[in-house]
Amino acid sequence: MNLGVNSAAGVLASVDAGPATPATDLVDYYRRRAESYERIYHKPERQADLRAMEAWLRGRFAGRRVLEIACGTGWWTVHGARDALDWLATDLNEETTAIARSKPMPASVRFARADAYALEPLDGRFDAAFAGFWWSHVPLQRLPRWIDALHARLDAGARVVVLDNRYVPGSSSAITRRDAAGNTYQTRQLDDGSVHEVLKNFPGEADLRALLGTRVREFAWTSWTHYWAASWTVGARTPFPRP
Ligand SMILES: C[S@@+](CC[C@H](N)C(=O)[O-])C[C@H]1O[C@@H](n2cnc3c(N)ncnc32)[C@H](O)[C@@H]1O
């Protein structure tokens, strides 16, 4: 089992909780980063993993009507949507979506601007969902509500797939802070010189299993050197308890 950096046994014991300063606005950060975003997919040490994951993703959504959350520049859309019946790729940033729209895409792909935290206005029903490198940016305290909101847009028995990073020293950006809720942060500099503190969590299999619990069926975890994937089937509609 892979325990994430956020889990109790994680490697962050030496990082101070630090002051509760607000982190960079994620939408603004990715707007500024849109043009250079795909450099992250050119890191030499990650190429073997990426090819394996692209192949792994193909066929997961065959014949499905898929809602993609935070599609960014569409790196995964191309692969995930290949055999889908219908694929709605959403993101809040026009800047990242413009890059995705400019790429050759499978015929099933449509785009829409949507806030991942406010999915109600989207038209249609879906029997699958995909989110690449989004889970890690959701504050731990928002995850239950976000999962409920996502599941509410899906048919019973829908399939959900999420992909994200494992923390790999020397390849991942260093973690610079952990807040009182257990969220971890990285300090990142963009090409325009701006510096951003970005919330980026590194959960492990146990964290997702504990959070999703009996709300989901057929939970499966796959990991590569630099990445992990989790998939599950949406189960009974039991919302997380509200604080
Ligand atoms: C790490 S990128 C992931 C992009 C793409 N899924 C990938 O894996 O390459 C995070 C994306 O989340 C988008 N984003 C940030 N806040 C959002 C929100 N509230 N709703 C929807 N998308 C959001 C950003 O515009 C960015 O494209």
The ligand as an SDF file (V2000), in Angstrom:
LIG
                    3D

 27 29  0  0  0  0  0  0  0  0999 V2000
   -3.2210   20.6630  -12.5580 C   0  0  0  0  0  0  0  0  0  0  0  0
   -4.2210   21.3590  -13.8170 S   0  0  0  0  0  0  0  0  0  0  0  0
   -4.8840   19.8580  -14.4970 C   0  0  0  0  0  0  0  0  0  0  0  0
   -5.1780   19.9880  -15.9630 C   0  0  0  0  0  0  0  0  0  0  0  0
   -5.4620   18.6670  -16.6730 C   0  0  0  0  0  0  0  0  0  0  0  0
   -6.5550   17.9490  -16.0650 N   0  0  0  0  0  0  0  0  0  0  0  0
   -4.2320   17.7900  -16.6730 C   0  0  0  0  0  0  0  0  0  0  0  0
   -4.2390   16.7830  -15.9600 O   0  0  0  0  0  0  0  0  0  0  0  0
   -3.2750   18.0830  -17.3860 O   0  0  0  0  0  0  0  0  0  0  0  0
   -5.5470   22.0120  -12.8850 C   0  0  0  0  0  0  0  0  0  0  0  0
   -6.6460   22.6440  -13.7330 C   0  0  0  0  0  0  0  0  0  0  0  0
   -7.6850   23.0370  -12.8510 O   0  0  0  0  0  0  0  0  0  0  0  0
   -8.2920   24.1990  -13.3890 C   0  0  0  0  0  0  0  0  0  0  0  0
   -9.0690   24.8080  -12.3100 N   0  0  0  0  0  0  0  0  0  0  0  0
   -8.6250   25.4990  -11.2360 C   0  0  0  0  0  0  0  0  0  0  0  0
   -9.6470   25.8210  -10.4300 N   0  0  0  0  0  0  0  0  0  0  0  0
  -10.7620   25.3150  -11.0190 C   0  0  0  0  0  0  0  0  0  0  0  0
  -12.1350   25.2950  -10.6700 C   0  0  0  0  0  0  0  0  0  0  0  0
  -12.5870   25.8570   -9.5290 N   0  0  0  0  0  0  0  0  0  0  0  0
  -13.0020   24.6740  -11.4930 N   0  0  0  0  0  0  0  0  0  0  0  0
  -12.5800   24.1110  -12.6380 C   0  0  0  0  0  0  0  0  0  0  0  0
  -11.2980   24.0870  -13.0320 N   0  0  0  0  0  0  0  0  0  0  0  0
  -10.3960   24.6710  -12.2170 C   0  0  0  0  0  0  0  0  0  0  0  0
   -7.1460   24.9960  -13.9050 C   0  0  0  0  0  0  0  0  0  0  0  0
   -7.5670   25.9370  -14.8580 O   0  0  0  0  0  0  0  0  0  0  0  0
   -6.2690   23.8910  -14.4960 C   0  0  0  0  0  0  0  0  0  0  0  0
   -6.5430   23.7200  -15.8660 O   0  0  0  0  0  0  0  0  0  0  0  0
  1  2  1  0
  2  3  1  0
  2 10  1  0
  3  4  1  0
  4  5  1  0
  5  6  1  0
  5  7  1  0
  7  8  2  0
  7  9  1  0
 10 11  1  0
 11 12  1  0
 11 26  1  0
 12 13  1  0
 13 14  1  0
 13 24  1  0
 14 15  1  0
 14 23  1  0
 15 16  2  0
 16 17  1  0
 17 18  1  0
 17 23  2  0
 18 19  1  0
 18 20  2  0
 20 21  1  0
 21 22  2  0
 22 23  1  0
 24 25  1  0
 24 26  1  0
 26 27  1  0
M  CHG  2   2   1   9  -1
M  END
$$$$
